[in-house]
Amino acid sequence: MLKRFVASRIVKVFVFSVMLITTGNELISNFYELGAHHGIALFAVFQLMKALSEFYEAADILEGT
Protein backbone atom coordinates (compact mmCIF):
# COMPACT_ATOMS: atom_id res chain seq x y z
CA MET A 1 0.00 0.00 0.00
CA LEU A 2 2.83 2.41 0.82
CA LYS A 3 4.53 1.65 -2.48
CA ARG A 4 1.32 2.46 -4.37
CA PHE A 5 0.89 5.69 -2.39
CA VAL A 6 4.45 6.86 -3.12
CA ALA A 7 4.11 5.99 -6.82
CA SER A 8 0.88 7.98 -7.14
CA ARG A 9 1.04 10.81 -9.67
CA ILE A 10 -0.98 13.12 -7.44
CA VAL A 11 1.45 12.63 -4.56
CA LYS A 12 4.37 13.34 -6.90
CA VAL A 13 2.79 16.58 -8.11
CA PHE A 14 2.02 17.62 -4.53
CA VAL A 15 5.55 16.89 -3.27
CA PHE A 16 7.28 18.70 -6.09
CA SER A 17 4.87 21.63 -5.87
CA VAL A 18 5.73 21.98 -2.19
CA MET A 19 9.43 21.76 -3.04
CA LEU A 20 9.01 24.46 -5.66
CA ILE A 21 7.10 26.77 -3.31
CA THR A 22 9.58 26.42 -0.45
CA THR A 23 12.64 26.86 -2.65
CA GLY A 24 10.91 29.77 -4.38
CA ASN A 25 10.68 31.48 -1.03
CA GLU A 26 14.41 30.94 -0.47
CA LEU A 27 15.22 32.12 -3.97
CA ILE A 28 13.29 35.34 -3.50
CA SER A 29 14.92 36.15 -0.17
CA ASN A 30 18.48 34.99 -1.03
CA PHE A 31 18.70 35.09 -4.83
CA TYR A 32 22.32 36.22 -5.07
CA GLU A 33 23.61 33.77 -2.48
CA LEU A 34 24.37 30.49 -4.20
CA GLY A 35 23.11 27.53 -2.27
CA ALA A 36 21.28 24.26 -2.46
CA HIS A 37 17.96 26.00 -3.02
CA HIS A 38 18.91 26.82 -6.62
CA GLY A 39 19.52 23.15 -7.44
CA ILE A 40 16.45 21.97 -5.58
CA ALA A 41 14.32 24.46 -7.50
CA LEU A 42 15.63 23.16 -10.82
CA PHE A 43 15.11 19.57 -9.69
CA ALA A 44 11.55 20.34 -8.57
CA VAL A 45 10.67 22.00 -11.88
CA PHE A 46 12.07 19.06 -13.84
CA GLN A 47 10.27 16.46 -11.72
CA LEU A 48 7.01 18.42 -11.79
CA MET A 49 7.13 18.60 -15.59
CA LYS A 50 7.83 14.86 -15.72
CA ALA A 51 4.84 14.09 -13.49
CA LEU A 52 2.57 16.37 -15.52
CA SER A 53 3.64 14.66 -18.74
CA GLU A 54 2.47 11.35 -17.23
CA PHE A 55 -0.99 12.88 -16.81
CA TYR A 56 -1.06 13.90 -20.47
CA GLU A 57 0.06 10.43 -21.57
CA ALA A 58 -2.69 8.88 -19.45
CA ALA A 59 -5.24 11.26 -20.99
CA ASP A 60 -4.12 10.26 -24.50
CA ILE A 61 -4.49 6.59 -23.63
CA LEU A 62 -7.98 7.16 -22.24
CA GLU A 63 -9.06 9.09 -25.33
CA GLY A 64 -7.88 6.23 -27.54
CA THR A 65 -10.16 3.69 -25.86
N, CA, C, O and CB atoms as a CASP TS submission, in Angstrom:
PFRMAT TS
TARGET T0000
AUTHOR 0000-0000-0000
METHOD Language model
MODEL 1
PARENT N/A
ATOM      1  N   MET     1       0.817  -1.188   0.000  1.00  0.00           N
ATOM      2  CA  MET     1       0.000   0.000   0.000  1.00  0.00           C
ATOM      3  C   MET     1       0.865   1.257   0.000  1.00  0.00           C
ATOM      4  O   MET     1       0.560   2.219  -0.704  1.00  0.00           O
ATOM      5  CB  MET     1      -0.931  -0.005   1.197  1.00  0.00           C
ATOM      6  N   LEU     2       1.934   1.254   0.781  1.00  0.00           N
ATOM      7  CA  LEU     2       2.826   2.412   0.821  1.00  0.00           C
ATOM      8  C   LEU     2       3.505   2.635  -0.523  1.00  0.00           C
ATOM      9  O   LEU     2       3.687   3.772  -0.957  1.00  0.00           O
ATOM     10  CB  LEU     2       3.877   2.235   1.914  1.00  0.00           C
ATOM     11  N   LYS     3       3.878   1.538  -1.176  1.00  0.00           N
ATOM     12  CA  LYS     3       4.525   1.646  -2.479  1.00  0.00           C
ATOM     13  C   LYS     3       3.586   2.278  -3.503  1.00  0.00           C
ATOM     14  O   LYS     3       4.007   3.096  -4.321  1.00  0.00           O
ATOM     15  CB  LYS     3       4.985   0.267  -2.964  1.00  0.00           C
ATOM     16  N   ARG     4       2.309   1.892  -3.451  1.00  0.00           N
ATOM     17  CA  ARG     4       1.320   2.458  -4.370  1.00  0.00           C
ATOM     18  C   ARG     4       1.080   3.938  -4.078  1.00  0.00           C
ATOM     19  O   ARG     4       0.897   4.738  -4.996  1.00  0.00           O
ATOM     20  CB  ARG     4      -0.001   1.682  -4.277  1.00  0.00           C
ATOM     21  N   PHE     5       1.081   4.295  -2.791  1.00  0.00           N
ATOM     22  CA  PHE     5       0.889   5.692  -2.395  1.00  0.00           C
ATOM     23  C   PHE     5       2.040   6.566  -2.884  1.00  0.00           C
ATOM     24  O   PHE     5       1.815   7.657  -3.408  1.00  0.00           O
ATOM     25  CB  PHE     5       0.758   5.801  -0.872  1.00  0.00           C
ATOM     26  N   VAL     6       3.269   6.088  -2.713  1.00  0.00           N
ATOM     27  CA  VAL     6       4.450   6.859  -3.124  1.00  0.00           C
ATOM     28  C   VAL     6       4.520   6.984  -4.638  1.00  0.00           C
ATOM     29  O   VAL     6       4.987   7.999  -5.155  1.00  0.00           O
ATOM     30  CB  VAL     6       5.735   6.205  -2.593  1.00  0.00           C
ATOM     31  N   ALA     7       4.062   5.963  -5.353  1.00  0.00           N
ATOM     32  CA  ALA     7       4.114   5.988  -6.815  1.00  0.00           C
ATOM     33  C   ALA     7       2.958   6.773  -7.436  1.00  0.00           C
ATOM     34  O   ALA     7       2.914   6.935  -8.656  1.00  0.00           O
ATOM     35  CB  ALA     7       4.109   4.573  -7.351  1.00  0.00           C
ATOM     36  N   SER     8       2.037   7.256  -6.633  1.00  0.00           N
ATOM     37  CA  SER     8       0.879   7.985  -7.136  1.00  0.00           C
ATOM     38  C   SER     8       1.306   9.291  -7.809  1.00  0.00           C
ATOM     39  O   SER     8       2.160  10.015  -7.298  1.00  0.00           O
ATOM     40  CB  SER     8      -0.107   8.271  -5.997  1.00  0.00           C
ATOM     41  N   ARG     9       0.705   9.576  -8.945  1.00  0.00           N
ATOM     42  CA  ARG     9       1.039  10.806  -9.674  1.00  0.00           C
ATOM     43  C   ARG     9       0.624  12.044  -8.890  1.00  0.00           C
ATOM     44  O   ARG     9       1.321  13.058  -8.911  1.00  0.00           O
ATOM     45  CB  ARG     9       0.366  10.812 -11.051  1.00  0.00           C
ATOM     46  N   ILE    10      -0.498  11.964  -8.206  1.00  0.00           N
ATOM     47  CA  ILE    10      -0.979  13.117  -7.444  1.00  0.00           C
ATOM     48  C   ILE    10      -0.028  13.436  -6.298  1.00  0.00           C
ATOM     49  O   ILE    10       0.232  14.606  -6.016  1.00  0.00           O
ATOM     50  CB  ILE    10      -2.395  12.856  -6.902  1.00  0.00           C
ATOM     51  N   VAL    11       0.488  12.415  -5.642  1.00  0.00           N
ATOM     52  CA  VAL    11       1.452  12.631  -4.564  1.00  0.00           C
ATOM     53  C   VAL    11       2.723  13.249  -5.121  1.00  0.00           C
ATOM     54  O   VAL    11       3.298  14.145  -4.504  1.00  0.00           O
ATOM     55  CB  VAL    11       1.771  11.308  -3.837  1.00  0.00           C
ATOM     56  N   LYS    12       3.168  12.779  -6.283  1.00  0.00           N
ATOM     57  CA  LYS    12       4.373  13.343  -6.902  1.00  0.00           C
ATOM     58  C   LYS    12       4.184  14.827  -7.202  1.00  0.00           C
ATOM     59  O   LYS    12       5.058  15.641  -6.904  1.00  0.00           O
ATOM     60  CB  LYS    12       4.721  12.582  -8.196  1.00  0.00           C
ATOM     61  N   VAL    13       3.053  15.172  -7.786  1.00  0.00           N
ATOM     62  CA  VAL    13       2.790  16.575  -8.110  1.00  0.00           C
ATOM     63  C   VAL    13       2.735  17.409  -6.835  1.00  0.00           C
ATOM     64  O   VAL    13       3.269  18.518  -6.801  1.00  0.00           O
ATOM     65  CB  VAL    13       1.469  16.715  -8.900  1.00  0.00           C
ATOM     66  N   PHE    14       2.103  16.893  -5.794  1.00  0.00           N
ATOM     67  CA  PHE    14       2.021  17.620  -4.534  1.00  0.00           C
ATOM     68  C   PHE    14       3.408  17.836  -3.923  1.00  0.00           C
ATOM     69  O   PHE    14       3.732  18.945  -3.498  1.00  0.00           O
ATOM     70  CB  PHE    14       1.125  16.868  -3.550  1.00  0.00           C
ATOM     71  N   VAL    15       4.218  16.791  -3.880  1.00  0.00           N
ATOM     72  CA  VAL    15       5.554  16.894  -3.270  1.00  0.00           C
ATOM     73  C   VAL    15       6.418  17.886  -4.029  1.00  0.00           C
ATOM     74  O   VAL    15       7.073  18.730  -3.418  1.00  0.00           O
ATOM     75  CB  VAL    15       6.244  15.517  -3.233  1.00  0.00           C
ATOM     76  N   PHE    16       6.428  17.798  -5.335  1.00  0.00           N
ATOM     77  CA  PHE    16       7.279  18.704  -6.093  1.00  0.00           C
ATOM     78  C   PHE    16       6.729  20.125  -6.136  1.00  0.00           C
ATOM     79  O   PHE    16       7.493  21.078  -6.292  1.00  0.00           O
ATOM     80  CB  PHE    16       7.453  18.187  -7.496  1.00  0.00           C
ATOM     81  N   SER    17       5.422  20.277  -6.000  1.00  0.00           N
ATOM     82  CA  SER    17       4.867  21.629  -5.870  1.00  0.00           C
ATOM     83  C   SER    17       5.299  22.256  -4.550  1.00  0.00           C
ATOM     84  O   SER    17       5.650  23.435  -4.504  1.00  0.00           O
ATOM     85  CB  SER    17       3.327  21.598  -5.966  1.00  0.00           C
ATOM     86  N   VAL    18       5.274  21.475  -3.487  1.00  0.00           N
ATOM     87  CA  VAL    18       5.729  21.983  -2.192  1.00  0.00           C
ATOM     88  C   VAL    18       7.214  22.327  -2.248  1.00  0.00           C
ATOM     89  O   VAL    18       7.639  23.354  -1.720  1.00  0.00           O
ATOM     90  CB  VAL    18       5.460  20.950  -1.076  1.00  0.00           C
ATOM     91  N   MET    19       8.002  21.462  -2.892  1.00  0.00           N
ATOM     92  CA  MET    19       9.432  21.758  -3.044  1.00  0.00           C
ATOM     93  C   MET    19       9.639  23.063  -3.803  1.00  0.00           C
ATOM     94  O   MET    19      10.486  23.876  -3.433  1.00  0.00           O
ATOM     95  CB  MET    19      10.148  20.607  -3.772  1.00  0.00           C
ATOM     96  N   LEU    20       8.875  23.254  -4.847  1.00  0.00           N
ATOM     97  CA  LEU    20       9.011  24.462  -5.657  1.00  0.00           C
ATOM     98  C   LEU    20       8.598  25.707  -4.887  1.00  0.00           C
ATOM     99  O   LEU    20       9.241  26.750  -5.013  1.00  0.00           O
ATOM    100  CB  LEU    20       8.181  24.342  -6.923  1.00  0.00           C
ATOM    101  N   ILE    21       7.551  25.618  -4.102  1.00  0.00           N
ATOM    102  CA  ILE    21       7.099  26.768  -3.314  1.00  0.00           C
ATOM    103  C   ILE    21       8.121  27.132  -2.245  1.00  0.00           C
ATOM    104  O   ILE    21       8.448  28.305  -2.069  1.00  0.00           O
ATOM    105  CB  ILE    21       5.740  26.472  -2.663  1.00  0.00           C
ATOM    106  N   THR    22       8.628  26.123  -1.526  1.00  0.00           N
ATOM    107  CA  THR    22       9.581  26.424  -0.454  1.00  0.00           C
ATOM    108  C   THR    22      10.912  26.930  -0.993  1.00  0.00           C
ATOM    109  O   THR    22      11.508  27.842  -0.419  1.00  0.00           O
ATOM    110  CB  THR    22       9.813  25.191   0.400  1.00  0.00           C
ATOM    111  N   THR    23      11.382  26.346  -2.088  1.00  0.00           N
ATOM    112  CA  THR    23      12.637  26.855  -2.650  1.00  0.00           C
ATOM    113  C   THR    23      12.425  28.211  -3.308  1.00  0.00           C
ATOM    114  O   THR    23      13.344  29.029  -3.353  1.00  0.00           O
ATOM    115  CB  THR    23      13.216  25.861  -3.668  1.00  0.00           C
ATOM    116  N   GLY    24      11.221  28.455  -3.819  1.00  0.00           N
ATOM    117  CA  GLY    24      10.913  29.770  -4.378  1.00  0.00           C
ATOM    118  C   GLY    24      11.016  30.849  -3.321  1.00  0.00           C
ATOM    119  O   GLY    24      11.504  31.947  -3.588  1.00  0.00           O
ATOM    120  N   ASN    25      10.558  30.537  -2.127  1.00  0.00           N
ATOM    121  CA  ASN    25      10.681  31.481  -1.025  1.00  0.00           C
ATOM    122  C   ASN    25      12.156  31.777  -0.723  1.00  0.00           C
ATOM    123  O   ASN    25      12.528  32.931  -0.510  1.00  0.00           O
ATOM    124  CB  ASN    25       9.977  30.931   0.227  1.00  0.00           C
ATOM    125  N   GLU    26      12.979  30.745  -0.705  1.00  0.00           N
ATOM    126  CA  GLU    26      14.413  30.936  -0.468  1.00  0.00           C
ATOM    127  C   GLU    26      15.062  31.696  -1.616  1.00  0.00           C
ATOM    128  O   GLU    26      15.938  32.532  -1.391  1.00  0.00           O
ATOM    129  CB  GLU    26      15.108  29.585  -0.275  1.00  0.00           C
ATOM    130  N   LEU    27      14.645  31.417  -2.828  1.00  0.00           N
ATOM    131  CA  LEU    27      15.223  32.119  -3.974  1.00  0.00           C
ATOM    132  C   LEU    27      14.893  33.606  -3.948  1.00  0.00           C
ATOM    133  O   LEU    27      15.731  34.438  -4.293  1.00  0.00           O
ATOM    134  CB  LEU    27      14.726  31.502  -5.275  1.00  0.00           C
ATOM    135  N   ILE    28      13.691  33.933  -3.547  1.00  0.00           N
ATOM    136  CA  ILE    28      13.294  35.340  -3.497  1.00  0.00           C
ATOM    137  C   ILE    28      14.081  36.086  -2.422  1.00  0.00           C
ATOM    138  O   ILE    28      14.535  37.209  -2.642  1.00  0.00           O
ATOM    139  CB  ILE    28      11.784  35.464  -3.234  1.00  0.00           C
ATOM    140  N   SER    29      14.236  35.458  -1.265  1.00  0.00           N
ATOM    141  CA  SER    29      14.917  36.153  -0.170  1.00  0.00           C
ATOM    142  C   SER    29      16.435  36.141  -0.307  1.00  0.00           C
ATOM    143  O   SER    29      17.092  37.077   0.149  1.00  0.00           O
ATOM    144  CB  SER    29      14.532  35.530   1.145  1.00  0.00           C
ATOM    145  N   ASN    30      17.012  35.109  -0.923  1.00  0.00           N
ATOM    146  CA  ASN    30      18.479  34.994  -1.031  1.00  0.00           C
ATOM    147  C   ASN    30      18.888  34.662  -2.464  1.00  0.00           C
ATOM    148  O   ASN    30      19.608  33.689  -2.685  1.00  0.00           O
ATOM    149  CB  ASN    30      19.017  33.908  -0.061  1.00  0.00           C
ATOM    150  N   PHE    31      18.448  35.442  -3.429  1.00  0.00           N
ATOM    151  CA  PHE    31      18.700  35.089  -4.826  1.00  0.00           C
ATOM    152  C   PHE    31      20.187  35.110  -5.174  1.00  0.00           C
ATOM    153  O   PHE    31      20.657  34.235  -5.902  1.00  0.00           O
ATOM    154  CB  PHE    31      17.951  36.037  -5.739  1.00  0.00           C
ATOM    155  N   TYR    32      20.921  36.075  -4.676  1.00  0.00           N
ATOM    156  CA  TYR    32      22.319  36.219  -5.073  1.00  0.00           C
ATOM    157  C   TYR    32      23.275  35.356  -4.262  1.00  0.00           C
ATOM    158  O   TYR    32      24.463  35.291  -4.578  1.00  0.00           O
ATOM    159  CB  TYR    32      22.727  37.649  -4.953  1.00  0.00           C
ATOM    160  N   GLU    33      22.784  34.702  -3.236  1.00  0.00           N
ATOM    161  CA  GLU    33      23.614  33.773  -2.479  1.00  0.00           C
ATOM    162  C   GLU    33      23.420  32.386  -3.054  1.00  0.00           C
ATOM    163  O   GLU    33      22.327  31.825  -2.981  1.00  0.00           O
ATOM    164  CB  GLU    33      23.267  33.804  -0.961  1.00  0.00           C
ATOM    165  N   LEU    34      24.486  31.827  -3.629  1.00  0.00           N
ATOM    166  CA  LEU    34      24.374  30.489  -4.195  1.00  0.00           C
ATOM    167  C   LEU    34      24.241  29.472  -3.080  1.00  0.00           C
ATOM    168  O   LEU    34      24.949  29.530  -2.074  1.00  0.00           O
ATOM    169  CB  LEU    34      25.586  30.162  -5.083  1.00  0.00           C
ATOM    170  N   GLY    35      23.339  28.558  -3.273  1.00  0.00           N
ATOM    171  CA  GLY    35      23.113  27.531  -2.269  1.00  0.00           C
ATOM    172  C   GLY    35      22.344  26.372  -2.866  1.00  0.00           C
ATOM    173  O   GLY    35      22.087  26.323  -4.069  1.00  0.00           O
ATOM    174  N   ALA    36      21.987  25.451  -2.011  1.00  0.00           N
ATOM    175  CA  ALA    36      21.278  24.255  -2.461  1.00  0.00           C
ATOM    176  C   ALA    36      19.893  24.583  -3.005  1.00  0.00           C
ATOM    177  O   ALA    36      19.356  23.825  -3.813  1.00  0.00           O
ATOM    178  CB  ALA    36      21.160  23.260  -1.320  1.00  0.00           C
ATOM    179  N   HIS    37      19.308  25.690  -2.581  1.00  0.00           N
ATOM    180  CA  HIS    37      17.956  26.002  -3.018  1.00  0.00           C
ATOM    181  C   HIS    37      17.861  26.212  -4.526  1.00  0.00           C
ATOM    182  O   HIS    37      16.804  25.969  -5.110  1.00  0.00           O
ATOM    183  CB  HIS    37      17.460  27.230  -2.303  1.00  0.00           C
ATOM    184  N   HIS    38      18.938  26.657  -5.169  1.00  0.00           N
ATOM    185  CA  HIS    38      18.914  26.815  -6.622  1.00  0.00           C
ATOM    186  C   HIS    38      18.792  25.447  -7.300  1.00  0.00           C
ATOM    187  O   HIS    38      17.988  25.277  -8.216  1.00  0.00           O
ATOM    188  CB  HIS    38      20.187  27.552  -7.111  1.00  0.00           C
ATOM    189  N   GLY    39      19.573  24.496  -6.861  1.00  0.00           N
ATOM    190  CA  GLY    39      19.524  23.155  -7.441  1.00  0.00           C
ATOM    191  C   GLY    39      18.226  22.444  -7.137  1.00  0.00           C
ATOM    192  O   GLY    39      17.694  21.733  -7.991  1.00  0.00           O
ATOM    193  N   ILE    40      17.707  22.620  -5.939  1.00  0.00           N
ATOM    194  CA  ILE    40      16.445  21.972  -5.577  1.00  0.00           C
ATOM    195  C   ILE    40      15.306  22.556  -6.400  1.00  0.00           C
ATOM    196  O   ILE    40      14.387  21.834  -6.785  1.00  0.00           O
ATOM    197  CB  ILE    40      16.157  22.133  -4.066  1.00  0.00           C
ATOM    198  N   ALA    41      15.357  23.846  -6.672  1.00  0.00           N
ATOM    199  CA  ALA    41      14.319  24.464  -7.498  1.00  0.00           C
ATOM    200  C   ALA    41      14.344  23.895  -8.913  1.00  0.00           C
ATOM    201  O   ALA    41      13.292  23.593  -9.476  1.00  0.00           O
ATOM    202  CB  ALA    41      14.500  25.991  -7.538  1.00  0.00           C
ATOM    203  N   LEU    42      15.524  23.746  -9.487  1.00  0.00           N
ATOM    204  CA  LEU    42      15.625  23.159 -10.825  1.00  0.00           C
ATOM    205  C   LEU    42      15.147  21.705 -10.826  1.00  0.00           C
ATOM    206  O   LEU    42      14.439  21.278 -11.739  1.00  0.00           O
ATOM    207  CB  LEU    42      17.073  23.237 -11.335  1.00  0.00           C
ATOM    208  N   PHE    43      15.534  20.959  -9.808  1.00  0.00           N
ATOM    209  CA  PHE    43      15.106  19.572  -9.690  1.00  0.00           C
ATOM    210  C   PHE    43      13.588  19.489  -9.564  1.00  0.00           C
ATOM    211  O   PHE    43      12.958  18.640 -10.195  1.00  0.00           O
ATOM    212  CB  PHE    43      15.780  18.902  -8.484  1.00  0.00           C
ATOM    213  N   ALA    44      13.005  20.352  -8.764  1.00  0.00           N
ATOM    214  CA  ALA    44      11.555  20.340  -8.568  1.00  0.00           C
ATOM    215  C   ALA    44      10.822  20.677  -9.859  1.00  0.00           C
ATOM    216  O   ALA    44       9.810  20.048 -10.170  1.00  0.00           O
ATOM    217  CB  ALA    44      11.156  21.326  -7.469  1.00  0.00           C
ATOM    218  N   VAL    45      11.306  21.645 -10.609  1.00  0.00           N
ATOM    219  CA  VAL    45      10.667  22.005 -11.882  1.00  0.00           C
ATOM    220  C   VAL    45      10.737  20.831 -12.845  1.00  0.00           C
ATOM    221  O   VAL    45       9.746  20.500 -13.496  1.00  0.00           O
ATOM    222  CB  VAL    45      11.339  23.254 -12.506  1.00  0.00           C
ATOM    223  N   PHE    46      11.900  20.202 -12.939  1.00  0.00           N
ATOM    224  CA  PHE    46      12.067  19.064 -13.845  1.00  0.00           C
ATOM    225  C   PHE    46      11.147  17.909 -13.456  1.00  0.00           C
ATOM    226  O   PHE    46      10.483  17.334 -14.319  1.00  0.00           O
ATOM    227  CB  PHE    46      13.527  18.595 -13.847  1.00  0.00           C
ATOM    228  N   GLN    47      11.100  17.565 -12.182  1.00  0.00           N
ATOM    229  CA  GLN    47      10.267  16.459 -11.720  1.00  0.00           C
ATOM    230  C   GLN    47       8.779  16.774 -11.862  1.00  0.00           C
ATOM    231  O   GLN    47       7.981  15.889 -12.174  1.00  0.00           O
ATOM    232  CB  GLN    47      10.591  16.129 -10.269  1.00  0.00           C
ATOM    233  N   LEU    48       8.412  18.018 -11.635  1.00  0.00           N
ATOM    234  CA  LEU    48       7.009  18.415 -11.791  1.00  0.00           C
ATOM    235  C   LEU    48       6.593  18.306 -13.253  1.00  0.00           C
ATOM    236  O   LEU    48       5.492  17.838 -13.542  1.00  0.00           O
ATOM    237  CB  LEU    48       6.785  19.858 -11.274  1.00  0.00           C
ATOM    238  N   MET    49       7.444  18.725 -14.173  1.00  0.00           N
ATOM    239  CA  MET    49       7.132  18.600 -15.595  1.00  0.00           C
ATOM    240  C   MET    49       7.030  17.134 -15.999  1.00  0.00           C
ATOM    241  O   MET    49       6.190  16.773 -16.824  1.00  0.00           O
ATOM    242  CB  MET    49       8.195  19.310 -16.443  1.00  0.00           C
ATOM    243  N   LYS    50       7.880  16.289 -15.421  1.00  0.00           N
ATOM    244  CA  LYS    50       7.830  14.858 -15.717  1.00  0.00           C
ATOM    245  C   LYS    50       6.524  14.242 -15.221  1.00  0.00           C
ATOM    246  O   LYS    50       5.917  13.431 -15.920  1.00  0.00           O
ATOM    247  CB  LYS    50       9.028  14.138 -15.083  1.00  0.00           C
ATOM    248  N   ALA    51       6.093  14.617 -14.033  1.00  0.00           N
ATOM    249  CA  ALA    51       4.838  14.087 -13.489  1.00  0.00           C
ATOM    250  C   ALA    51       3.641  14.589 -14.294  1.00  0.00           C
ATOM    251  O   ALA    51       2.697  13.836 -14.531  1.00  0.00           O
ATOM    252  CB  ALA    51       4.682  14.484 -12.007  1.00  0.00           C
ATOM    253  N   LEU    52       3.672  15.839 -14.712  1.00  0.00           N
ATOM    254  CA  LEU    52       2.573  16.374 -15.520  1.00  0.00           C
ATOM    255  C   LEU    52       2.500  15.709 -16.882  1.00  0.00           C
ATOM    256  O   LEU    52       1.410  15.517 -17.421  1.00  0.00           O
ATOM    257  CB  LEU    52       2.726  17.874 -15.690  1.00  0.00           C
ATOM    258  N   SER    53       3.653  15.354 -17.448  1.00  0.00           N
ATOM    259  CA  SER    53       3.638  14.664 -18.743  1.00  0.00           C
ATOM    260  C   SER    53       3.003  13.286 -18.616  1.00  0.00           C
ATOM    261  O   SER    53       2.393  12.801 -19.569  1.00  0.00           O
ATOM    262  CB  SER    53       5.065  14.535 -19.303  1.00  0.00           C
ATOM    263  N   GLU    54       3.135  12.643 -17.448  1.00  0.00           N
ATOM    264  CA  GLU    54       2.474  11.353 -17.231  1.00  0.00           C
ATOM    265  C   GLU    54       0.955  11.516 -17.257  1.00  0.00           C
ATOM    266  O   GLU    54       0.249  10.630 -17.738  1.00  0.00           O
ATOM    267  CB  GLU    54       2.921  10.735 -15.891  1.00  0.00           C
ATOM    268  N   PHE    55       0.450  12.630 -16.748  1.00  0.00           N
ATOM    269  CA  PHE    55      -0.992  12.884 -16.807  1.00  0.00           C
ATOM    270  C   PHE    55      -1.462  13.028 -18.255  1.00  0.00           C
ATOM    271  O   PHE    55      -2.517  12.512 -18.621  1.00  0.00           O
ATOM    272  CB  PHE    55      -1.347  14.151 -16.006  1.00  0.00           C
ATOM    273  N   TYR    56      -0.673  13.733 -19.081  1.00  0.00           N
ATOM    274  CA  TYR    56      -1.059  13.901 -20.475  1.00  0.00           C
ATOM    275  C   TYR    56      -1.010  12.579 -21.227  1.00  0.00           C
ATOM    276  O   TYR    56      -1.865  12.319 -22.073  1.00  0.00           O
ATOM    277  CB  TYR    56      -0.158  14.920 -21.153  1.00  0.00           C
ATOM    278  N   GLU    57      -0.017  11.738 -20.930  1.00  0.00           N
ATOM    279  CA  GLU    57       0.056  10.427 -21.567  1.00  0.00           C
ATOM    280  C   GLU    57      -1.154   9.580 -21.176  1.00  0.00           C
ATOM    281  O   GLU    57      -1.732   8.889 -22.014  1.00  0.00           O
ATOM    282  CB  GLU    57       1.365   9.709 -21.182  1.00  0.00           C
ATOM    283  N   ALA    58      -1.529   9.636 -19.912  1.00  0.00           N
ATOM    284  CA  ALA    58      -2.693   8.878 -19.453  1.00  0.00           C
ATOM    285  C   ALA    58      -3.955   9.387 -20.140  1.00  0.00           C
ATOM    286  O   ALA    58      -4.818   8.591 -20.510  1.00  0.00           O
ATOM    287  CB  ALA    58      -2.839   8.976 -17.919  1.00  0.00           C
ATOM    288  N   ALA    59      -4.072  10.692 -20.314  1.00  0.00           N
ATOM    289  CA  ALA    59      -5.243  11.258 -20.989  1.00  0.00           C
ATOM    290  C   ALA    59      -5.292  10.807 -22.449  1.00  0.00           C
ATOM    291  O   ALA    59      -6.371  10.518 -22.967  1.00  0.00           O
ATOM    292  CB  ALA    59      -5.223  12.801 -20.906  1.00  0.00           C
ATOM    293  N   ASP    60      -4.151  10.743 -23.113  1.00  0.00           N
ATOM    294  CA  ASP    60      -4.123  10.263 -24.504  1.00  0.00           C
ATOM    295  C   ASP    60      -4.545   8.808 -24.590  1.00  0.00           C
ATOM    296  O   ASP    60      -5.255   8.421 -25.518  1.00  0.00           O
ATOM    297  CB  ASP    60      -2.722  10.433 -25.106  1.00  0.00           C
ATOM    298  N   ILE    61      -4.114   7.996 -23.632  1.00  0.00           N
ATOM    299  CA  ILE    61      -4.490   6.587 -23.625  1.00  0.00           C
ATOM    300  C   ILE    61      -5.992   6.447 -23.417  1.00  0.00           C
ATOM    301  O   ILE    61      -6.638   5.628 -24.071  1.00  0.00           O
ATOM    302  CB  ILE    61      -3.720   5.822 -22.531  1.00  0.00           C
ATOM    303  N   LEU    62      -6.548   7.242 -22.508  1.00  0.00           N
ATOM    304  CA  LEU    62      -7.980   7.162 -22.241  1.00  0.00           C
ATOM    305  C   LEU    62      -8.815   7.633 -23.435  1.00  0.00           C
ATOM    306  O   LEU    62      -9.897   7.098 -23.681  1.00  0.00           O
ATOM    307  CB  LEU    62      -8.325   7.987 -21.011  1.00  0.00           C
ATOM    308  N   GLU    63      -8.329   8.616 -24.168  1.00  0.00           N
ATOM    309  CA  GLU    63      -9.059   9.089 -25.331  1.00  0.00           C
ATOM    310  C   GLU    63      -9.047   8.046 -26.448  1.00  0.00           C
ATOM    311  O   GLU    63      -9.980   7.973 -27.247  1.00  0.00           O
ATOM    312  CB  GLU    63      -8.465  10.405 -25.827  1.00  0.00           C
ATOM    313  N   GLY    64      -7.996   7.250 -26.497  1.00  0.00           N
ATOM    314  CA  GLY    64      -7.884   6.231 -27.542  1.00  0.00           C
ATOM    315  C   GLY    64      -8.791   5.044 -27.323  1.00  0.00           C
ATOM    316  O   GLY    64      -9.023   4.274 -28.255  1.00  0.00           O
ATOM    317  N   THR    65      -9.318   4.866 -26.109  1.00  0.00           N
ATOM    318  CA  THR    65     -10.161   3.694 -25.864  1.00  0.00           C
ATOM    319  C   THR    65     -11.621   3.978 -26.100  1.00  0.00           C
ATOM    320  O   THR    65     -12.457   3.089 -25.935  1.00  0.00           O
ATOM    321  CB  THR    65      -9.971   3.200 -24.461  1.00  0.00           C
TER
END
